[in-house]
Amino acid sequence: MRIEDMITTGTLRSYGDQSPVKKMLHAPTMKLYVVKEEPLHNKEIRKNLKDWISFWQNKFANSNLHVQVYATFWNTPEGYVSIVMEYMNGGSLQNLLESMGFLPERSIKQLVPPILQGLQKIHQQGAQCHGALGPSQILFLRDGTVKLGQGLQYRVQVQGNQLFNSYILGKPKDVQSLYDPTILETPSLWSKASSEKVHFPAQEDFILERANDIWKLGWLVLNCAIGTLEFHPKAQQIYEGSRIIIEEIAKYTDHLKDTCCLLHSEAKVISLVEQNQKTVSEPTKITMLELLPSDKFSPEFIQFLCSTLKIDPRQRVYTEQLLQHPWLVSGRDPKGPNVQLKELLNISNAWNAFLPEEFQGQGAQKLERLCDALYLVLQNSERPTVNKMQLQENSPIIKELSYDMGLNAKAVSDRIMSIFQSLI
């Protein structure tokens, strides 16, 4: 695979680090990929990225739980690494939440097992952790398949790199919501807090970073259930309390004695933050538990959240235990609407469907630009490996391109076929 044979067909929205993410077509094979351009601020970041990408490619090749990484192009463009990854045509959980606001329990229950299984595979590989589990890192195919993204943001957050730290921390957070992946992703997370450095006794197999992965899973499930906290009167205190629990829990073990989890000890977490900030305010009239009413969420679901959002990281349940949690294995029907995850994905992506003829002008122009680029690239590239069957209107690539452009699949097929025929 050569980067010169790739044609940009669109730009995807990126979150967190704002690195460019492009949807690109590999001209000789007519396959779609995602190419992420990650900046290389220094040698340490380069090494961290190289090690993590190599680990991901070696351990999760052909995994149905992890987004595939196919190739890397270092210093392309200059100062960046271009990472060629699997194109997930169903978008991300971030997209879905921004479309829907929140998800019913049944859909969340379908979402969680593959995330847990993907996380478990990572945790089984020595001392590895994911580190950046958030809605933008949960990706879908249109058939409802769920996969874990690489979480590259965690790998470029290097403790001690003041220039990079100020770049990340100085970014404005215009909208702080439960599904904003930048809230808990701060550079100090990269410091390897091994168990012997933590100021409380820990069992031999305890690894703080893995416990923090479990916290972020719980936070993500909470995202799905209640959506945004912007209307919660203590939202800022909850965000700050969550940051403290992830980054500085060892400093506050005395203050947080006899606590349970973020849901059942919400008042204590808010109180700790207000003491630190030396502010006093009225007690909140609404709690997060009240945003999870019993007619929409089962007791088992609340117990699952409690298991993952324990304030003491040593009390958070491991992935193996969570996969056997009664909420996931009991067979009881979830509370709330009977809506499947795949149905919500179809609704979320429905805006991009086939357009009436009078509105196809922009799509037609996009098709012509693509064909012009195809002609130029194929003239100077390796021999195409596609056959006529792959260019038929019912083929996956033609369906995907026609879906993107809002055009009839036959029109897209005929036009692209003509380009390949002209080069024979």
N, C-alpha and C positions, 0 to 999 in steps of 0.2 A: 504494500500500500504506500502510495506517495501522496504527500499533501498537495502537490501540484495537480493531482487528478480529482481533487475535491471541489465541488461547486456549492457555494452558499445559496440555500433556498429560503432561509429565514433566520431571524434572531430570536432566541428564546429568552424569556424573562429570567434573570438571575437574582439570587437572594444572598444576603449576608455580605460576601466580599465584593460583590458587583463585578466579578470577572466576566468577560464576554463569553456567552454561550451561543454557539451557532448550530443550526440544523444544516447539514451538508450532504450532498449527493456524491457518491463515488462513481464517476462517469463510466469507467470500464465495466463495473459490475452492476450499475444501477441500483445500489443499495444506499439507504439513508442511515446517517450516523449523527451523533451529537459531538461537536468539538468544543471543548472548554479551553480557553486560553488563561492559564494561571500565571500571575507575575512571579518572577524569581527575584526577590528583594536582596538576597544575600546567599552565600554558600550553604549556610545552615538550613535555610528553607529549601534550597535545591536538594540537599541530601535527605531531608525529611520527606519531601515529596517523592523522590526517587525510590526510597526504601518502601514507602507505603504503597505506591503504584505497583512495584515489583511484587510485594506481598500479596496484593489484591489479585494480580494476574496469575500468580502461581497457585494460590489457594482456592480461588473461586472461578477458575476457568470453567465455562459451561454450567455454572450454578444457576438454578432457577429462582434463587433467593437474592442474588446480588447483581447489580447492573454490570454488564460486561465491559471490560477495557480492552481495546483491540490494538492500539499503537500509541506511541508518544513521539513527539517531535520537539526536541530541546532547542531552545533559542530560536524558535519559529512561532511568531515573529520575534525580533530581537528583544531579549529580556523576559521572555515568556516561555512556558512549555505548553504545547498544544496536545491535549489528551483526547484521543478518538474513542468514543464510548458508544454503547448501545443506545439507539433512539427509542425512548419509551413514549409511544404515541397516545397514551391516556393522560399525560401530564403528571403533576405532582399533587400530593395531599395539600400543599399550600394553595394550588389553583382551586382544588375542590372546596376547601374551606372558604376561600374568598368568594366562590360562587354560591355556596349553600349556607354559609354562616356557621352551621354546626351539623353533626351527623346523628342519626338515631342509634340506639344501642345495638340493634341487629347489624347495622353496617360496620360499627366499630368492632364488634365481635368477629366479623369476617376479616377485618383489617389486621388485628393484633397477632394472630398465630404466625403468619409469614414473617412479620417484623421480628418477633421473638426468636423464631428459628434462625433467621439471618444473623441476629445478634449473638445467638448461642454459638454459631459456627465461628464467629470472630473471637469470642471469649475462649473458645477451645484451643486457639492457636497461641499457646504461650501466654505472655503478659499483654496481649493486644486488647485494645478497646476501640469502639467506634469513635466516640468523643463528640460527634456533632449531630446526634440524633435529633431531628426536627422535621417539621412538615415538608420543607423543601427537599429533604433527603429520602422521602418515601415516594416512590415513583410507580406509575401504573402503565400497563398495556390496556388497550380498549376492552379486552375480554375479561378484565378484572384482576389479572395477575399483578401481584404486589412485589416490588423489589427494593432493596436498600441501595441508596447512593453511597458514594465513597466518603463523603464527609471531609472533603479536602480542606475546608476552612480550619478544622482543628489542627491539621498538619502544618499549616503555615503560620500558626500563632506561636511565636517563639518567645519564651520568657527572656527579658533582658534586651530585646531589640526595641529600643525606645522610639526609633523613627517609625517602625511598623506599628507599635502599640499606639502611638499618638494618632496614626492614620486611621486605625480601626476605631479607637475609642472616641475620636473627634467627630465621627460621622453623626449627623443628625438622625434621631429616631422620631420621625414625624408622627408615626402611628405606633403606639405601643399596645400590642394586643397579645392574647395568649398564643396566637399562631404567627407571631413575629419571630423568626429564627435567630435574630441578632441579639435578643435580650440577654440570653444566658451565655452567648458565645464571646467570651472576652479572652485576651491573650494569656492571662495567667493560668488558664486551664492547661496549657501545654507543659507546665512544670510537672515533672514526674513525681507525684506524691506517693512514694512507696509506703507500705504499712509501718515501717519502723520510724518514719518521720512524722507520722500522725500522733497527736498528743493524747491518744487514748488506746487502751489495749485492743489488739486486733488478732483474730485467729490467723493461722498460718496462710490459709488460702484466701484471706481477705485482700482485695485489691481495690483501692479507693476509686480508681477510674472506672472500673466495672460497676461499682455501686452507683456512681454518677450516671453511667449509661442507663441503669434501671430508673433512677430519678427522672431522667429526661424522657424515658418511655412513658412514665406515669404522667408527666407534664404534657406530653403529646396526646395521650388518651384523654386527659382533661380538656385539652384544646378542642378535640373532636366533639366532646360532650356539651360544652358550654360556649364554645366559640371565643368571644372576646370579653375581656374584663373592663373595657373602657368605661362602662357605666357603673362599675363597682367603686364605691367611695374610697376604698383603701387600696386601689389597684397599684399605685406606686410603691406602697409599703410591701405588698405581696411580691412584686417584682424584685425589690431590694432584698427582701427576706430570702427569696429563692436564690439570689446570687450569693448571699452569705452562706446558705446551706451547701451550695455547690463548691464555693471557693475557700471559705474561711471557717468551716464547721468546727475545726479543732480549737479555735479561739473561744468558742461560745458554748462548750459542753456544759459548763456550770449553769449558764443562763437558760439552757434548753433541757434541763433535767425533767424527767417525768413527762416528756412530750410524746405524742403518738406520730401523727403525720400532718401534712400541710392542711388536710381537710378538717381533722378532728382537733388540731392544735393551732388553728388559724389565728386565734386571738393572741396566743403567746408569741407567734412569729411577728405579728404586727406590733405588739408591745416592745419586743426587742429592738426592732427597727426604729420606733419612735423614741426609745431611750437613747439609742446611738445618735439620733439626729437632734436630740433634746427638744422634741416637739411633743405637745399634748393636744389630742383632738378627741372629739366625741366618739364613743363606741359606735362601731358600724351597725347599721340596722339590717344589713343583709350579709349572709355568709355564702361561701361557695357551695356548702352542702345544700343550702336552700335553693341553689340554682340546679340541683340534681334531684328533682321531685320523684317520689316513689311511684307515681303513675307512669313515669317515662324511663326510669332506671331501676334495675333490680338490686336487691341487697348484695348479691354476689358481685355485681359490677362495682359497687361502692367498696366492698372488701378488696377487690383487685386493685383499685386506685390506692387504697390505704396501704397495701403491701408494697407498692412501688414508690410511694411518696413519703416513706418514713424519714423523719428528720435525722435520726441517728443512722448513718450510712451502713453500719454493721447489721441493722435490723431489716434492711431491704432484701427482698427475696431474690434468689438467683434465677436465671432464665429457665433452668431445668424445672425448678419448682413452680414457676409461673405458668409454664406450659401444661402443668397438671392442676392448675387452680380450678376450683369448682365452677367458676364463671365460664371457663372455656370447655370443660369436659363433662359438665353435669347433664347436658342435653335438654335443659329447661329452655323454654321459649323466652327470648329477651323481651323486656317491656318496650312500649312505644310502637311507632309505626312499623308495619311489615314491609320494609324497603331494603332491597339488596344493594350492595356496593356497586355492582355493575350498572344498575339502573341509574344511580346517582352520577356515575361517570358519564353515561350517555346523555343525561340532562345537562351536565356541566359543559360538555363539549358540543352540544347541539347547535350552538350559534354558527359553527363553521361548516354547516352542511351545504349541499348543492344549492346554488343560487339561481333564481329565475334569469332568463336570458338577458333581460334589460339591465341587470346588475352585474353582468359578467365581464365588463370592460377591463377592470383592473386585473382580474384573474387571467384574462386572455393576454394582457401585456406581460404579466409575470411568466406565463408559459412561453412567450416568444423570447424573453430574456434568457430563460433557462435553456431553450433550444439553441440560441446563439452561443451561449457558454459551452453547451455540450459539443457543438460542432468544433469550436476552437480547441477544447481540451482533448477530444478524441483524436484530432489530427496529430497531436504531439504526444500521445500516451501509448501505453501498451495496448495490444490487441484486445478489443472488448470481449468479455466472457459471457455476455448475455445472449440468449437466443430469442426467437420470435415469441415463444410462449410467455416469456417473462415480460413482454411488452404488450400483451393482450389486455383488453379493457378490464378483465376480471382478475388480473394478476395483483398481488399485494402492493407492489411499488406503484403501479398506475392508479390503483384505488387510493393510495395514500396521497399521491400528488394531486389527484383530482379533488380529493377532500380538502387539501390545503388551499387550493386555488378556487374552490367553489364552482368547478367546471364539470361538464359531462365527461365520464371516464373514457368514452369512445373518442371524443375530440382530443383528449390528452394522448391517448394511445396512438391515434393516427399521426399526430404531429411529431411525436418522439420517434415513432417507427420510420417516418420519412427522413429523419436526421441520420439514423443508422444505415438506412438503405443508400443514402447519398454518399456514404463513406466506403461502401463495399467496392 
